[in-house]
Amino acid sequence: MGSAVGTAVQRHDVVIIGGGVYGASIAYHLSARRVDCALVEMRGLASGPTGRSSAVVRVHYSMPELAELAIRGLEFFSNARDTLGAGDVGFVRVGVLYGIGTDLAAAFAASGSVLRDRGFPIETLTPDEMRAIVPGFNLDGIAIGLWEPRSGYADPAGTTAALAERARELGATVRVNSRVVELAVQGGRVAGVTMADGTRIAADTVVVAAGPWTKRLVAQVGFELPLASERHAVSVLDAGGSALTVVPCVWSDLPRDYYARPDGDNNVLVAQQSGGTTVADPDVYEGGVSLAETEAVMLRAAPRIPGLESLGIRGGWASLYDVSPDRLHIIDEIPGVDGLYCVAGTSGTGFKLAPAIGEEVARMVTTGTSDLLRPFRLNRTFDASSELHPR
């Protein structure tokens, strides 16, 4: 995969802007439908927020559409080798365990029951039952647990590369180091894009899936997406071969507002679930993690997890979330510009959903509709009060 240079007008049916997991998934699913598409990325694949994702793959959501998309996402990760061939998504099935306080216990138990009724293996556990999964954890303040034994985490860069490569094998064009500088619009319809090197790509459909850069691109056509960029830090601890002993699964601690997961045998990732600081320019932010940030999240996690505070500190990274007012995706055609779509507002929980949302976006682009994506349209009220967002 490489960049192309030139001034001649190229032609594709669909151009997808953004080489993260969403852009790659959309390109794969369009190519599987035999749609002529081009995926363009301003740097390298997964070089933005995707590559800095903690890549948790889990299914619990209280919103039915999100739960359906997440279940399909887990099926993709579980069977990716058969679907994508040689591509390796790096899925590791360690299970996901949610620790839930009394304030949310009833809601989580109810949504877990709905998933069980649909046939998904999710268990509601007492604290005593949870200790079989996380021995030694201090479970003070935990009322119940939800346990997803089939879930885990994946390799975000590997997943993106595998999807993009399979799309290329199916006929897609993949361009990296190719920045889009202009969206072309003619007579109220998108007409294509212009690249920084002068290359023009004509297309009747353009999908902007550029994460925190989506808002800036769409603003060119006079529409202001209700999105903000937030910086979120992930600390990496050196477990010296004992990661699965210290944190044996993906652990989501709602009362103390953090999550932790093993990363192979040697590392443990720890991060606060909420919070984040607003970033004005997605090209200018601190990508590292300070010692103070690691100390702050350790104050949340160490009282719960024995042995965590004895681990070394490797550093970590900070990623940008593109966040909508209700922290749900925005997936829709841009008003006033036929054929211009955005896939944005993933709000830090989007990785696991990308395989299924890519398929639904391909359906929406080719047929004009997707029932599963209706809640993510721009004409909603952006009310987050009914949705629970555990990591």
Secondary structure, DSSP 8 states (H G I E B T S, - for coil): ------SSEEE-SEEEE--SHHHHHHHHHHHHTT--EEEE-SSSTT-SGGGG---EE----SSHHHHHHHHHHHHHHHTHHHHHTT-----B---EEEEE-HHHHHHHHHHHHHHHHTT---EEE-HHHHTTTSTT---TT--EEEEETT-EE--HHHHHHHHHHHHHHTT-EEE-S--EEEEEEETTEEEEEEETTS-EEE-SEEEE--GGGHHHHHHTTT-----EEEEEEEEEEE-TT-HHHHS-SEEEETTTTEEEEEETTTEEEEEESS--EEES-TTSS--S--HHHHHHHHHHHTTTSTTGGGSEEEEEEEEEEEE-TTSS-EEEE-TTSBTEEEEE--TT--GGGHHHHHHHHHHHHHHS--GGGGGGSTTS----TT-----
